[in-house]
Amino acid sequence: MPEDETTATSGIVHENAQPLVAANDSHSDYEDDASVASSTQSLTDSIRDHIYENGRRYHRKSEHYLMPSDETEQDRLDMAHHLQLLILGGALHMAPVPPNPPNVLDVGTGTGIWALDFGELHQGSAVIGVDQMPIQTTWTWPNVKFEVDDIEKEWTWKKNKFDFIHMRHLATSIRNWPYLFQQMYDHAAPGAWVEISEHTLDELYCDDGSVPEDSIFRRYMRTLGLSVTKAGAHGYLHGRDYKRMLLEAGFVDVTIYTFKVPCGGWPKSRRFKDIGRWCAEALKTGLEAYGLALMTRYGLTEMDARELVNGSMEAMRLGKEHGYYIQYQVVGRKPRADEVAV
Ligand SMILES: C[S@@+](CC[C@H](N)C(=O)[O-])C[C@H]1O[C@@H](n2cnc3c(N)ncnc32)[C@H](O)[C@@H]1O
């Protein structure tokens, strides 16, 4: 566990880290709110183009996103959603959102499972799930819709529109976090909540010395963090970094909730054993999904990358190494109009 972060399920962290990235000069494929339908059409069939690499299917248009988009990955995303529900004790979020926030945005919605669950529970909310890949279900609730766009480009929704913005597990892809958080701030309504749900990518943590320094699982995690960074994203971000960037964007009341996620069913407590088993199940395809393209593009041969993946799976199966990663829910609020100094 990194120094200064609590080991329990909730802790606030303060740290001054260095800025991560420079200004962004990108722009959206879309011009304005009203143009979304036609712009989506203008994306043509290229948004469905794929490439195959190391036996997995990847989305061709996702230049910066090096995780697969195939059925196996979609199943994993739905499994990871269940794991996330277990971690949060059944909740979809930690932010204290009101019963039916009118406009909700799920950034990088994936299969759309979070957006659908939220829409089902909050039928008075209009929920948009946005993703660069059209992998969402074609069936949806009347109050949930999906859009295809690159969220690192300029957002074309109205400013001050969303009453809750949720974003989960995009860390391997995002190049310019400050720009993204600035867009979240600009498009959040005064008083709205945002929640960033990310986990560590750089280390296999352990509290009882059972993970040796040369553990293959630990080597997998460290190689992953390095590969993400080499790819131009940020493999070493922790809760405190997201918090700092949210504060810099202008959010207030920023709180970090920290959760240990055991990789395997080794914990004694029933709750953590359950979480660990689901985690191990999701990692059966997750280790490959996270690691293969990233590691092979940034230094490793396919054989070496697969050795790390398979060795880590074996370590999880044996259960002697009590490793975990850290899940963060970082929650913030855009100040209300009466809180903003004039
Ligand atoms: C690991 S998945 C998580 C999906 C979903 N948030 C969940 O938790 O189930 C990451 C998703 O972010 C999307 N994504 C990554 N970079 C993106 C970008 N620049 N614009 C839009 N979507 C992006 C990917 O296409 C993928 O569906």
The ligand as a Tripos MOL2 file, in Angstrom:
@<TRIPOS>MOLECULE
LIG
   27    29     1     0     0
SMALL
NO_CHARGES

@<TRIPOS>ATOM
      1 C1        -11.8470   -0.7750  -19.3250 C.3       1 LIG1
      2 S1        -13.2120   -0.1660  -20.2170 S.3       1 LIG1
      3 C2        -14.3310    0.3370  -18.9230 C.3       1 LIG1
      4 C3        -15.7620    0.4450  -19.4080 C.3       1 LIG1
      5 C4        -16.7720    0.9640  -18.3870 C.3       1 LIG1
      6 N1        -16.4200    2.2830  -17.9000 N.3       1 LIG1
      7 C5        -16.9260    0.0110  -17.2350 C.2       1 LIG1
      8 O1        -16.4020    0.2910  -16.1530 O.co2     1 LIG1
      9 O2        -17.5460   -1.0540  -17.4230 O.co2     1 LIG1
     10 C6        -12.6720    1.3900  -20.8280 C.3       1 LIG1
     11 C7        -13.6190    1.9850  -21.8540 C.3       1 LIG1
     12 O3        -13.2160    3.3290  -22.1020 O.3       1 LIG1
     13 C8        -13.3340    3.5850  -23.4730 C.3       1 LIG1
     14 N2        -12.4320    4.6780  -23.8330 N.ar      1 LIG1
     15 C9        -11.0930    4.7290  -23.6670 C.ar      1 LIG1
     16 N3        -10.6010    5.8810  -24.1410 N.ar      1 LIG1
     17 C10       -11.6620    6.5690  -24.6430 C.ar      1 LIG1
     18 C11       -11.8070    7.8210  -25.2940 C.ar      1 LIG1
     19 N4        -10.7450    8.6010  -25.5270 N.pl3     1 LIG1
     20 N5        -13.0420    8.2190  -25.6790 N.ar      1 LIG1
     21 C12       -14.1230    7.4370  -25.4520 C.ar      1 LIG1
     22 N6        -14.0510    6.2310  -24.8350 N.ar      1 LIG1
     23 C13       -12.8360    5.8020  -24.4380 C.ar      1 LIG1
     24 C14       -12.9660    2.2680  -24.1360 C.3       1 LIG1
     25 O4        -13.4450    2.2180  -25.4650 O.3       1 LIG1
     26 C15       -13.6070    1.2600  -23.1930 C.3       1 LIG1
     27 O5        -14.9050    0.9340  -23.5850 O.3       1 LIG1
@<TRIPOS>BOND
     1     1     2 1
     2     2     3 1
     3     2    10 1
     4     3     4 1
     5     4     5 1
     6     5     6 1
     7     5     7 1
     8     7     8 2
     9     7     9 1
    10    10    11 1
    11    11    12 1
    12    11    26 1
    13    12    13 1
    14    13    14 1
    15    13    24 1
    16    14    15 ar
    17    14    23 ar
    18    15    16 ar
    19    16    17 ar
    20    17    18 ar
    21    17    23 ar
    22    18    19 1
    23    18    20 ar
    24    20    21 ar
    25    21    22 ar
    26    22    23 ar
    27    24    25 1
    28    24    26 1
    29    26    27 1
@<TRIPOS>SUBSTRUCTURE
     1 LIG1         1 GROUP 0 **** ****
